[in-house]
Amino acid sequence: MTEKNEAKKRRRKRTPQECPYCHKQYGNLKNHILMKHQAETGQEMPLELTKEDLLKQREPPQETKTYTCNNCGAKLRKGENPCWQCGQRLIWEGIK
């Protein structure tokens, strides 16, 4: 990338939201409430946050069915048209 492109690339800032407890504006409202208003929400922050704790909080990814292209054997999701590898148009009618 050139320096010109890097200068234009910017991070998106969070829009400030009003805290329902202290009525101040915060960009990361969820984090603010967890850190500052534990008594009001009834949630306590863990003393140490481990990698296992973070993985338990995350929702498990949904299993997606994959199909193979008859022409090249590429793995596809249902309804994906044309095939990303060979460009073959696929007929998805009748597949459940």
Contacts in CASP RR format, 6 or more apart in sequence:
PFRMAT RR
TARGET T0000
AUTHOR 0000-0000-0000
METHOD contacts of the structure
MODEL  1
MTEKNEAKKRRRKRTPQECPYCHKQYGNLKNHILMKHQAETGQEMPLELT
KEDLLKQREPPQETKTYTCNNCGAKLRKGENPCWQCGQRLIWEGIK
1 9 0 8 1.000
13 27 0 8 1.000
14 27 0 8 1.000
14 28 0 8 1.000
15 27 0 8 1.000
16 25 0 8 1.000
16 26 0 8 1.000
16 27 0 8 1.000
17 25 0 8 1.000
17 26 0 8 1.000
17 27 0 8 1.000
17 29 0 8 1.000
18 24 0 8 1.000
18 25 0 8 1.000
19 25 0 8 1.000
19 26 0 8 1.000
19 29 0 8 1.000
19 32 0 8 1.000
19 33 0 8 1.000
19 37 0 8 1.000
21 33 0 8 1.000
21 36 0 8 1.000
21 37 0 8 1.000
21 40 0 8 1.000
22 36 0 8 1.000
22 37 0 8 1.000
26 32 0 8 1.000
33 40 0 8 1.000
33 41 0 8 1.000
34 41 0 8 1.000
34 43 0 8 1.000
34 45 0 8 1.000
35 45 0 8 1.000
38 44 0 8 1.000
38 45 0 8 1.000
46 53 0 8 1.000
64 77 0 8 1.000
65 77 0 8 1.000
65 78 0 8 1.000
66 75 0 8 1.000
66 76 0 8 1.000
66 77 0 8 1.000
67 75 0 8 1.000
67 76 0 8 1.000
67 77 0 8 1.000
67 78 0 8 1.000
67 95 0 8 1.000
68 74 0 8 1.000
68 75 0 8 1.000
68 76 0 8 1.000
69 76 0 8 1.000
69 83 0 8 1.000
69 85 0 8 1.000
69 86 0 8 1.000
69 88 0 8 1.000
69 90 0 8 1.000
70 88 0 8 1.000
70 90 0 8 1.000
71 83 0 8 1.000
71 86 0 8 1.000
71 88 0 8 1.000
72 83 0 8 1.000
72 85 0 8 1.000
72 86 0 8 1.000
72 88 0 8 1.000
73 85 0 8 1.000
74 83 0 8 1.000
74 84 0 8 1.000
74 85 0 8 1.000
74 86 0 8 1.000
76 83 0 8 1.000
76 84 0 8 1.000
76 90 0 8 1.000
78 92 0 8 1.000
78 95 0 8 1.000
79 90 0 8 1.000
79 92 0 8 1.000
80 90 0 8 1.000
81 89 0 8 1.000
81 90 0 8 1.000
81 92 0 8 1.000
82 88 0 8 1.000
82 89 0 8 1.000
82 90 0 8 1.000
83 89 0 8 1.000
83 90 0 8 1.000
END
